[in-house]
Amino acid sequence: MMIKPRLLYQSHQANRRLSFQERTLALSLPIWSERSVRRQLGSQKVKAKKHQIFVPRSAQVSSPLVTHETTETDDSFKVKAIVNVKLAKAGFLSSLSLDRRIDDIIDLLGKSLLLELVSSQLDSETGEEKVTMEAYAHKGKRREEWVEYVADFQVPKDFGEVGAVLVENEHHHEMYVDTILLHGFPHQDPIPIHCASWVHSKFHNPTKRVFFTDKRLYRGKWRFGRNRSYIPSETPGGLKRYREEELRNLRGNGEGEMKSFERIYDFDVYNDIGDPDKSLHLQRPPLGGRQRPYPRRCRTGRPPSDADPVAEKRVGRFYVPRDECFSEVKELTFSTKTLHSVLLILLPTLGRVIRDKDLPFSYFHDIDSLFSIGLDLPHSENLEQEKGLLSAVVPRLVRPINNDSSPSSPPRDILRFECPETINRDRFFWFRDEEFARQTVAGLNPFSITLVTEWPLRSKLDPDIYGPQESAITSEIIDKEIGGLLTAEQAVEQKKLFILDYHDLLLPYVSKVRKLKGTTLYGSRTLFFLTPAGTLRPLAIELTRPPMDGKGQWKQVFTPDWHSTDVWLWRLAKAHVLAHDSGYHQLVSHWLRTHCVTEPYIISTNRQLSEMHPIYRLLHPHFRYTLEINALAREALINAEGTIESSFSPGKYSIELSSAAYDLQWRFDMESLPADLIRRGMAVEDPFQPHGLRLTIQDYPFANDGLLLWDAIKQWVTDYVNHYYPDPVLVATDQELQSWWTEIRTVGHADKKEEPWWPRLQTPKDLIGILSTIIWITSGHHAAVNFGQYAYGGYFPNRPTIARTKMPTEDPSPKEWEKFIKKPERELLKCFPSQLQATRVMAVLDILSTHSPDEEYIGEKMEPSWGEDPVIKAAFERFRERLKKLEGIIDERNRNSKLKNRNGAGILPYELLKPFSKPGVTAMGVPCSISI
């Protein structure tokens, strides 16, 4: 759908298009310096190749080299528009292509951008839209990073208030339009329109872009900015059609392959993880549908695979709507220059260094050498350019080292990892059972620990398929491990028993995973006891293998012990549980519950809520870059044989496992922090407590800090929503808002659309709950599971991503048992990730834990539309102050020696929910959005 003004009132610059003679001129002229152009235009004659071509007089009129003064009359006044266009990092007009030469001529002719002013008012006599004012913008001043384009309008005095500006890009290349500033409206300050958007070339798409202004009455004076927030019923009459047509443009027609310049948001299933055209062993089933429920992703429209018609071809870069792409700062520091460098250059290079992908570490000091000595990257003339790029863009990982034995030789490139802060503080932190337990409440995955409410433990899986349901962890085992303080039943009754339960989720995948080379899997349960000191102590680990290969169910319980054999069995059992927890963290707590479920929210927000809508304005900062990072994940992280499949225990079933978790566990109404804590038994409602909750474990750093952040978010959302919806009926009658929530439930999460637990959206209270949950997921939840990845996973024995060998006690041969007894350390190292797997994951975790220099932290930046409204501005400033106060509270808690889960010798303070951070790997900072 094209945005078409009803009628055009053309200013003096806009009375024609390029004539045939001018088009010939544009195609013939080389790129000249400004001085030579002035000379040629001044003489009326331009020499190009062998032809003498005369510049038409009309071309002179529109040239920026000739000035036209418009004057104010009784019926009109002059308005000047200044368009600020951001220059590309490579420099503006840097390309020497034919299209760029044509664009140069268009600039010289003063026809770079076509602007139209749209009145927000209808004609008082006819009730129709007023005519628009049209003028071309010519190239003006150039600054270091910006270039100005200037247009002059002669505006009738009865035109009314400007409600929008239409922009048509006359170049053959897109432009990044940052702002439009309108000067000259009587008795008004200049009107800034904050665009911050790519404008496509008209040669790619003739649809004009619309940017709405923001007008409001403040202290008796009209103030302007970008996009005054209007709910649909309040939209000025002159803008209603533009509002509706812009949404239709963003939805697209559901057909064809998306182009890189487009801004179309649509839904599709995850059918592009596999690559069957490359090899049939890379075939993966689509996720999304009755058989494998899953959230929907952004549609790319690529053709079906030749080898598998239900799969989509993986050709080129994955489409992302243009304004969702990384900024150039992010591109240079993360996307193409770092993650792609790591995934597409460094990881394949590691494969050349470590040729045996299954090779284990022989000794623990080999692991330590990754931080002290590093790995020599291979020397090859073909690799020199790649290695130079690596050392330039990932200097934390790849460093040039001078060759002492031959000073004249070029430096060697070394892959050397930074030592994680955890290992800096305590070299043996990962070995201690207390630290293993502590990290369940103050580590990388604080979303899994759950209160035991039923005893004895039982599986809910079909016993005919998976064997007896009863757990092998008995009351006698628990009584012994607690040491007589309580019985197992008393511990459950007094809320002292907690569990990491991956039994029923993993057990159905055990037989399939065990058919893969180099990995194994169990269902697992791990029990913890809450001590009088307020810390957790591990009691028992149960590992289960279902009936398979003609053998019955196998299960065994492992406990901490002093005997050497039992000690090493316990360490091996912990390695398996940690691999389960690492996989669950990455696939469910991180990918599924933040990145994946948020994508439908972003798509529907852009399809159903106008940029004028106040809820769009509230959510927009929390969706920055998420579609782009998700596309990168599909391209090179969660894809077939990507980093996740090749380095995590479930292997090729990894993403399918996240589909099972979505089916069994995910509920929107349980994704807020309070609801999540209550569901897991980690809190109960208590109106007399500060957050309306009483924590089951008082020293639960993630929950303690998270609830303060949650309260701050919810209060900000409450102030915002109540300002725009003072009457509850406004929520129920807001058609855009209702369409937004309906589409999220029935299309974005189509496989769960019939669930009764979806919140209703009828009142401001309903809206506050929904929005607070979405903002928490994109900010606090994601920060808690992402930015500590290198701190806790960089030294991989602390969080191995895969357990490659079965337990020595599971049906061992005499030779296998003898190997374990003779050298248990070697068996543990063989169970850990291989050298290639470990270094691949460490490199990726380093990048994913990094804050970009252009990171936008929650509460840090006030959106332009918020700053224009005194009520919203004051509410945001209160929100910002709460977050600054939270920083101080977290620092104070980390200094409190009574809080043993965040303070102690060698313990890493819990700072993951501190709102702000400097760039780099810091293990702190809460960005607004899922931007990495």
Secondary structure, DSSP 8 states (H G I E B T S, - for coil): -----S-EEE-GGGS----HHHHHHHHH-----HHHHHHHHHTTEEEETTEEEE--HHHHHHSTTS-------SSEEEEEEEEEEE--TT-TT---SHHHHHHHHHHHTT-SEEEEEEESSB-TTT-SB--EEEEEEEEEEE-SSEEEEEEEEEEETTS--EEEEEEEE-SSS-EEEEEEEEE--TT---EEEEEEEEE-BTTT----EEEEEEEEEETTEEEEEE-----GGG--GGGHHHHHHHHHHHH--S-S---TT-----EE-B--S--TTT-GGG----BSSSSS----EE-----B-SS-TTSB---SS----GGGS--HHHHHHTIIIIIHHIIIIIHHHHHHHS--TT---SSHHHHHHHHHT-EE----TTTHHHHHHHHHH-TTTEEEE--TT-TTS--EEEE-----HHHHH-TTGGG-HHHHHHHHHHSS-TTS-EE--SSS-B--S-HHHH---B-S--HHHHHHHHTSSS-HHHHHHTT-EEEEE-HHHHGGGHHHHTTSTT----EEEEEEEE-TTS-EEEEEEEEEE-SBTTB--EEEEE---SSHHHHHHHHHHHHHHHHHHHHHIIIIIIIIIIIIHHHHHHHHHHHHS-TTSHHHHHHGGGGTTHHHHHHHHHHHTSSTTSHHHHHSTTGGGHHHHHHHHHHHH--GGG-SHHHHHHHTTSEEE-TTSTTSEEESSS--HHHHHHHHHHHHHHHHHHHHHHHH-SSTHHHHT-HHHHHHHHHIIIIITGGGTT-TTS---SSHHHHHHHHHHHHHIIIIIHHHHHTTHHHHHSSGGGS-S---S--TTSS--HHHHHHHHH-HHHHHHHHS--HHHHHHHHHHHHHHTEE-TT--BTTT---HHHHTSHHHHHHHHHHHHHHHHHHHHHHHHHH-TT-TTT-STT-----TT-S---SEE-S---BSS---
